[in-house]
Amino acid sequence: MTLRLLAPHSRTPRSRCWRVVGVGLLAGVVVFALAACTNRTDDEPPRDRDVPSQQIDPNLTFENVTLEQVDDDGNVLWVVEAERVTYSGDRQLASLEQPRGQLYRNGEVVYEVEAKRGEIQQDGEQILLRENVVIEDKRDGTVARGDEMSWIPQEDQLSVRGNVSATNESADITAAEAIFLSEPQHMEILGGAVAKFKEPPLQLSTDYLLWQIPEQLIIGDRPVQVARYDGDNLTDRATSEKIRVDLETQIATLQQNARIAVVEPPLDVVSNELNWDLDGEMMSSNVPLRVVHRENEVTLSGNRGWMDFTEETFYLTDGIEALGRNNEAQLTANKLTWFVPSQQFEAEGNVIYRQVDPPFRLTGPRADGKLEEQTFVVSGGDVVTEILTNDLP
């Protein structure tokens, strides 16, 4: 049997009708037609969709019912089947048992949904499903589960809340709430969100993410923790206030108080913007950054730089300063290359090397050496060596 809910016309007096044809009432009365229509105008205040005033009438209970809503042009908005439907006295609220349905946009099924129970409120303006909610996005195969689902056709918005999990070929997600928008095809992930992406193998933990699915972009504007894996092994951790991940190019951009902690070699990279090429094993920044070797206590800073993780080599330019353990050795230059495994430096341009014990200073066009061992060779043109009798300023 089919129950068809006709959507009202806008900006004119409206007539809303629930129609059931040839359905037996469980109260024992058989009817051949049931229709309830109420006229209203746009001047009437809207009802609260979240707390309906209608009371369920157990005498208006039907089994194995299909409900459908169409718009003014006859386009289907949604179709819901239920094992049992019970209506309020004014037919504005329907309580559902074991509902299953399809939600449409532009004449095509966008989502398939099911749950243990649910409600259709305010003449079809909102559908609520509760307990064991399952949602499938038919466009990309995303399957989401949660405790409660809300669908508002006019706003083209589907929300699932409570113990939310979602999975597709790109990621596995858990959160307190997920909001699906069908046009554009975006997903908002809110509240204790953990998103595990399969390629690149990356995990994001934060309170909010926007997933622009067709563009393969992940955007977050809340503090985020990032973990990168090689198989089951953690290789890097990162934190920032904002993040943008391009899943296609596999480039993550971390902004505001960004920090990448590399497990091996043991490095911390800090800046207000870090561009992390996850596939090419590169990291770069066009704003000031600082690099710290956690074991050897060597610190480098510069206005721009990049790192090749495969070669374990750092390149810094403009305003460079390198400090050895306890600041006992200091190097400034215009350009610097740091070979992390050997701790060897190559510096160019206005090189100044100073150390405390023994106290002296070298200046020249080029230099190479190791800060940790306080051994440096300055070469290439005019080289000046100064023996300092006092501690460095």
N, C-alpha and C positions, 0 to 999 in steps of 0.2 A: 504494500500500500504506500501511497506517496502523499506526503504532506508538503504543500508548496506555499512558501511564504513570499508574498509579492512585495517588493520594495516600493515605498511610496514615492510620488513625484515631489520634487523640491519646489519651494516658493509658491505653492498653491495649496488650497485645502486638500488634506490627504486622507485616504482610506486604507487602513491596514487590515489584512485578512489572513486568518489561519484556516486552512481547509483540510478536512479529512474526509475521504469518500470511501464508504463501504468498509469501515473498521469497527470491530466490536469492542465496546467498553468493558474493561475487566470488572466493573461494578455489576455487570450482569445485564446491562441494557444495550441492545443492539440498535445502532443508528446507521442510516444510509448516507447522511451528510451532516457535517458539523461545520458551521462557519461563524466566526466572531469577528466583527468589523467595528472599528472605532474611528470616528472622524476627528481630525485635529488640524489646526493651522500652525503656521510657523511662529505665531505669537505665543503659543503655549511654551512654558519653560521645559527644557529637556529633563528627563528623569535621570537619576544617578545610576550609571551603568554598573557600578561596583557593588551597590547595596540595594538590590531591587526590593520594592515594597510589596510586590505581588506574593501571595501565598499559594503554595502548591495545593491543588485539589486532588485528593486520591481518587475521586470519582471520575477524573479525566485522565485515565491511564490507558495506554495503548501498547501493544507488543509489535515488534518487528516493523518499525516505522522508518521511512526515509524522508528526511526534511531537506528542503532546497530553497535557496534564496536567489533571486534574479534582480538585476537592476532595471532601470526604466526602459532600456533598449532590449530587454530580454536576455542579456548575457548572464550566465550562471556565475554567482559569486562564491557559493560553497554548496556542497552536498554532504549531509551527515546521515549515516544509518545508525540505529540503536536497537538493542534488544527490547528496551522498554523506555517509553516516554510518558512523563506525567506533566500536565499543564497547570498553570495558575488559572484562577477563575476568569481572568480577562484575556487569556491566551497570549500574554506578553512574555511569559517565562516558561521555558520547558526544561525539565530535569531529565537527564539522560543516564541510562545504564549501558555500559559496554559500547560507547560510541566509537565509530570509525568514519572517516570522511576524507574529502578532497577539498582543498582551498584553491581558488582559481584567481588568475590575473590575465586579462586580455583573452579570455576564452580558453586558456590552457591551464592544466593542473600544475600548480607550483609546489604545493606541499600535500603529502598524505599524512594523516594524523590518527591516533587512536589513544584510548585511555580506559580506565575502569569506570569512571563516571564523569558527568559534566553538566553544563547548563548552556542554554541559548537565551540571552537576555535582550530585553528591549526590542522585541520584534526583529531579532537577527542582527542587531547592531554590534553585538559582542558574543563571542563563543568562549566559554571557559571549560577546560578539561582538567581533571584532577586524578591523581594516583596512577602510577605506572604510565606516564605520558610518553609517547614515542612519536617523533616527527621525522619525516624524510623529505629532504629537499630534492625534488625530481630532476633538477637541472645539473647538480654536481654530485649527487649521491650522499650528501651529508646526512647523517642520522644523529638526532639529538634526543636525549632522554632527560626527564626531570619530574618534579612533583606536581607542577601546575603549569598550564599553558593558557595564554590569552590571545585571541585573534580579533582584531578590529578592522573589518574590511575597508571602512572609509579612510583609515590612516595607513592602510597597507603595511601593518606592523604585526608581527607575531613575536610574542615573548614567552620564554620558558624559564621557570624559576624553581629553585630548591634542588640541591644535589644535581646540578646540571652536568651532563657529559655529552660531548659531541665528537664525532669522528668522521673523517673522509680520507681520501687517498693521500692528502698532504699533511694532516695533523690529527692529534688527539688532544681534546680540550676538556678541562673541568673548570667550573665556576659556580657562583651563586645564581647568576642570571645570564641569559643570552637573548639578544634581540635580533630577529631576522628582518631585513628589509628586502623586498623582492625587486624593487626598482629605485635606485640601483641595487645590485645584488651584493649587499654588505651584511656583515655580522658584527654586532657589538657584544663584547664579552666583559662582564662586570663582576666585581666582588671576589677576591681571592682567586683570580684567574691563573691557571697554569696551562700553557700551550706548548705541547711537544711537537715540533715539526720534524718530519722525516727526512727532508732534503732541502736545505742543509740540516744535519742533526743538531737541533738547537732547542733549548727549553727556555721559555719566557715566563716569569712569575711577576704579576702586577695586579692592580685593582681595575685596570681598564685597558682594553685593546679594541681597535677597529680593524676588522679584516675585510679589505676590499678584494673580494674573491676573484672577479674577472681580471683585475689588474695585478693580482698576486702580490699585494702590498699589505704589510702589517704596520699599523701606526699606533703608538701609545704616547700619552702626554702625562703619565703619572710615573713615579719612581718604579723602576723595573730592575729585576735581577735576571741575568742571562747566564746560562750554562751551555757550553759546547762540548760535544762528545766525539770520540773516535771509537765506534763500537760501544762497549760498556765503559770505556775509560774517559774520565773527565780530563779535558785538555786545557780549557780556559774558563774563567769566570769574568763577568762584567756587570757593572751597575751604571745607571744614569737616570736623569730625570725625564728624558724623552727618548723614544726609539722609533726608527723606521727600518723595516726589513723588506727588501725586495727579494721575494722567493725565486724569481726567475734569474736575476743576475747573482743572487746569493751575496748581496752586499747589505750589511747592517750599518746604519748610521746612528751613533749614540751621541746625545747632546746634553749639555748642562751637567757639570760634575761627573763627566764620564770617566770610567776607570775600567781597564782590562787587566786582569790578573792572569798571567800566563803560568801554567804549571811547570813546564820545562821548555826553555830555561826559566828560572824563577824571577820573572820580571813583572813590574807594575807599570802601566802606561796611563797617565792622567792628563786630561785635557777637557775643554768645553765642547769639543767636537772630535769624534774619532770615526773614521770611515774604515770599516772592517770587511775586507774581501775574504769571505769564508771559503770560497772555492779556490781562489788564487793564493791563499795563505799570505795575504798582505794586509798591512794596516797603515793608514796615512792620516795626517792632520794638516790643515792649512792655517791653524791658529796655534798659539803657544801651547807646548806640551812638555811634560816631564816624564822621564824614564828612570826607574829605580831597580837596580839589581839587588834583590832581597838578601842574598847570601854574602856578596862581596861589598855591599854597602857603597856602591858607586851610583851617583845620581847625575843624570844628564838633563839639560833643558835647552830648548830652542824655540824659535817662532814658527817653524814649520818642520815636518819630518815624516819619515815613512820607515816601515820595517818589513823585511822579507823574513817571514817565520821559517821558511824552508832552509834558507841559508843562515838564519839566526844573525842577521846583520841589520844595524840601524844606520840611517842616514839623516843627519840634522843639518839645517841651514838657518842662518840669520840669528844673531844674538845668542850664540851658543855658550853655555857654561857647563863644565864637567867638574864634579867634586869627588875626591877620593874619600876613603874612610876617615870619619871625624874631621872632615874638611882640611886635612893636612896636605892635600895636593889639589890644585885648582888649575883648570885650563879654560881659556876663552879663545874663540876663533869665529870665523865666518862660516866655515863648513867643517863637518866632522863625520867620519865613518867609524862605527864601533863594531868590531867583530866579537860578538858575545862569547863564543866558546873559548877563544884565546885571550879575551879581555884587551885586545890590541886596539889602539886608536890611531887614526890618520887624520890630521887636522890641517886646514888650509886657510890662509887669509888672516893677517893681523893676529898671529898666534902669540899668546902669552901663557907661559907655564910658570907656576909658583908652587913652592912647597915650604914646609915649616922646618923639617929636620932632615938634613941641614938646611938652613934658610938661604934660598937663592931664587932668582927669577931669570927665565930665558924668554927672549922675544925673537921672532923671525917670521918668514913667510910660510914655512911648513914645519910640521912636527909629527913624530910618531913615537909610540911608547905605551906604557901601562901605568895608569894612575895608581892602581893597587900596590904596585911594586915601586912606585915613585921613580921610574926610569923613563926618560924621554930624550929624544934626539931632535934638536931644532936645526933646520937646514934651509938652503935655498936663498942666497942673497945675504943681506946684512943680518947677522945674528949677534945679539947682545946678551951677555951673561952678567948678572949683578949678584954679588954676594951680600946678603942682608945681615946686618948685625942685630936687628931687632925683630921681634915677632911680626908676622904679617898683619897689616891693618885689618 
